[in-house]
């Protein structure tokens, strides 16, 4: 994908947009709490990706992680600009950013976990079914349903681990 972007293949950018736009927009919206600002950040993120495909380092993580980091950095910069101009609340910026980061990691973990674990969690926590009902719906034993729920929750609990330290003046990664 990076090579295709470097060659200027617009279709590659379209594929990335289709795959990651909801992640980017969701993260930006969590940080900014503003639909129009999140739309603007989403455009900025994909503009940055298009203009700087060489900034992605595959050794440092997945493209999804890189795009999420760019989105968070640009959203935080937007929030800071808004606060500096007096257009937004300045209280608890670091807490907002950490909460948005945890929520984004939890979303990523949930969407990337194995389908059987995700299905069990969705039944139990979204549809409010107990482990017996979850087991019955999934056609597995009660022990298996409990195992899936336990593993899924353990995976989700990692979203709060490794919360990034407070941001410096330049934002994440120090890039503009």
C-alpha positions as CSV (number, residue, x, y, z in Angstrom):
1,X,0.0,0.0,0.0
2,X,2.8,2.4,0.9
3,X,4.5,1.7,-2.4
4,X,1.2,2.4,-4.3
5,X,0.8,5.7,-2.4
6,X,4.4,6.6,-3.2
7,X,3.7,6.0,-6.9
8,X,0.7,8.3,-6.7
9,X,-2.0,5.7,-7.1
10,X,-5.2,7.4,-6.2
11,X,-7.0,4.1,-5.9
12,X,-4.7,3.2,-3.0
13,X,-5.8,6.3,-1.2
14,X,-9.4,5.4,-1.9
15,X,-8.9,1.9,-0.5
16,X,-7.2,3.3,2.7
17,X,-10.1,5.8,3.1
18,X,-12.7,3.1,2.7
19,X,-10.9,0.9,5.3
20,X,-9.9,3.5,7.9
21,X,-12.2,6.6,7.5
22,X,-14.6,5.5,10.2
23,X,-11.7,4.9,12.6
24,X,-10.2,8.3,11.9
25,X,-13.5,10.1,12.1
26,X,-14.4,8.3,15.3
27,X,-11.1,9.1,17.0
28,X,-11.3,12.8,15.9
29,X,-14.9,13.1,17.1
30,X,-14.0,11.6,20.5
31,X,-11.2,14.2,20.9
32,X,-13.0,17.2,19.5
33,X,-16.7,16.4,20.2
34,X,-17.6,18.2,17.0
35,X,-18.8,16.6,13.8
36,X,-17.6,19.3,11.4
37,X,-14.2,19.4,13.1
38,X,-13.9,15.6,12.9
39,X,-14.8,15.8,9.2
40,X,-12.0,18.4,8.7
41,X,-9.5,16.3,10.6
42,X,-10.4,13.2,8.6
43,X,-9.7,15.1,5.4
44,X,-6.4,16.4,6.9
45,X,-5.3,12.9,7.9
46,X,-5.9,11.4,4.4
47,X,-4.3,14.5,2.9
48,X,-1.2,13.9,5.1
49,X,-1.2,10.2,4.2
50,X,-1.4,11.1,0.5
51,X,1.4,13.7,0.7
52,X,3.7,11.8,3.1
53,X,3.4,8.0,2.4
54,X,7.1,7.7,3.2
55,X,6.4,8.8,6.8
56,X,4.9,5.3,7.5
57,X,7.5,2.9,9.0
58,X,6.2,-0.7,8.7
59,X,8.7,-1.8,11.3
60,X,7.0,0.4,13.9
61,X,3.5,-1.0,13.5
62,X,0.6,-1.5,11.2
63,X,-0.7,1.1,8.8
64,X,-3.9,1.2,10.8
65,X,-1.9,2.1,13.9
66,X,0.1,4.8,12.0
67,X,-3.1,6.3,10.6
68,X,-4.7,6.3,14.0
69,X,-1.7,8.0,15.5
70,X,-1.8,10.7,12.7
71,X,-5.5,11.2,13.4
72,X,-4.9,11.6,17.1
73,X,-2.1,14.0,16.6
74,X,-4.1,16.2,14.2
75,X,-7.2,16.1,16.3
76,X,-5.2,17.1,19.4
77,X,-3.6,19.9,17.4
78,X,-7.0,21.1,16.2
79,X,-8.3,21.0,19.8
80,X,-5.3,23.0,21.0
81,X,-5.8,25.6,18.2
82,X,-9.5,25.9,19.2
83,X,-8.7,26.3,22.8
84,X,-6.0,28.9,22.1
85,X,-8.4,30.9,20.1
86,X,-11.0,30.7,22.9
87,X,-13.4,28.6,20.9
88,X,-13.3,25.5,23.1
89,X,-13.0,24.4,26.7
90,X,-9.4,24.4,27.9
91,X,-10.0,22.3,31.0
92,X,-8.8,18.8,31.2
93,X,-7.2,18.6,27.7
94,X,-4.9,15.8,28.7
95,X,-7.7,13.8,30.3
96,X,-9.8,14.2,27.1
97,X,-7.0,13.0,24.9
98,X,-6.3,10.0,27.2
99,X,-9.9,9.0,27.3
100,X,-10.2,9.3,23.5
101,X,-7.0,7.2,23.1
102,X,-8.3,4.5,25.4
103,X,-11.7,4.4,23.5
104,X,-9.9,4.2,20.2
105,X,-7.7,1.3,21.4
106,X,-10.8,-0.5,22.8
107,X,-12.6,-0.1,19.4
108,X,-9.5,-1.4,17.6
109,X,-9.2,-4.3,19.9
110,X,-12.9,-5.2,19.6
111,X,-12.9,-5.0,15.9
112,X,-9.7,-7.0,15.5
113,X,-10.4,-9.7,18.1
114,X,-11.4,-13.2,16.8
115,X,-15.0,-13.3,15.7
116,X,-16.1,-15.9,18.3
117,X,-14.9,-13.6,21.2
118,X,-16.4,-10.5,19.6
119,X,-19.8,-12.3,19.1
120,X,-19.8,-13.5,22.8
121,X,-19.0,-10.0,24.1
122,X,-21.6,-8.3,21.8
123,X,-24.3,-10.7,23.0
124,X,-23.4,-10.3,26.7
125,X,-22.7,-6.6,26.9
126,X,-24.7,-5.0,24.0
127,X,-27.7,-7.3,24.0
128,X,-27.5,-7.9,27.7
129,X,-27.6,-11.7,27.7
130,X,-26.1,-13.8,30.4
131,X,-23.5,-16.4,29.7
132,X,-26.1,-19.2,29.5
133,X,-28.1,-17.3,26.9
134,X,-24.9,-16.4,25.1
135,X,-23.9,-20.1,25.0
136,X,-27.3,-21.1,23.7
137,X,-27.3,-18.4,21.0
138,X,-23.8,-19.3,19.9
139,X,-24.4,-23.1,20.1
140,X,-21.5,-23.7,22.5
141,X,-21.2,-25.0,26.0
142,X,-21.6,-22.7,29.0
143,X,-18.0,-23.2,29.8
144,X,-17.0,-22.2,26.3
145,X,-19.2,-19.1,26.5
146,X,-17.5,-18.1,29.8
147,X,-14.1,-18.7,28.3
148,X,-14.8,-16.5,25.3
149,X,-16.2,-13.8,27.5
150,X,-13.2,-13.9,29.9
151,X,-10.7,-13.8,27.0
152,X,-12.6,-11.0,25.2
153,X,-12.6,-8.9,28.4
154,X,-9.0,-9.6,29.1
155,X,-8.2,-8.3,25.6
156,X,-10.3,-5.2,26.1
157,X,-8.6,-4.5,29.5
158,X,-5.4,-4.0,27.6
159,X,-6.9,-0.8,26.1
160,X,-6.1,1.1,29.3
161,X,-2.6,-0.3,29.6
162,X,0.2,1.8,28.1
163,X,-1.9,5.0,28.1
164,X,0.4,7.5,26.5
165,X,2.1,10.1,28.8
166,X,0.9,13.7,28.8
167,X,1.4,15.4,25.4
168,X,4.2,17.9,24.9
169,X,3.6,21.2,23.1
170,X,4.1,19.7,19.7
171,X,1.6,16.9,20.1
172,X,2.2,13.2,19.5
173,X,5.3,12.5,17.6
174,X,6.3,16.2,17.6
175,X,5.4,16.5,13.9
176,X,3.3,19.2,12.3
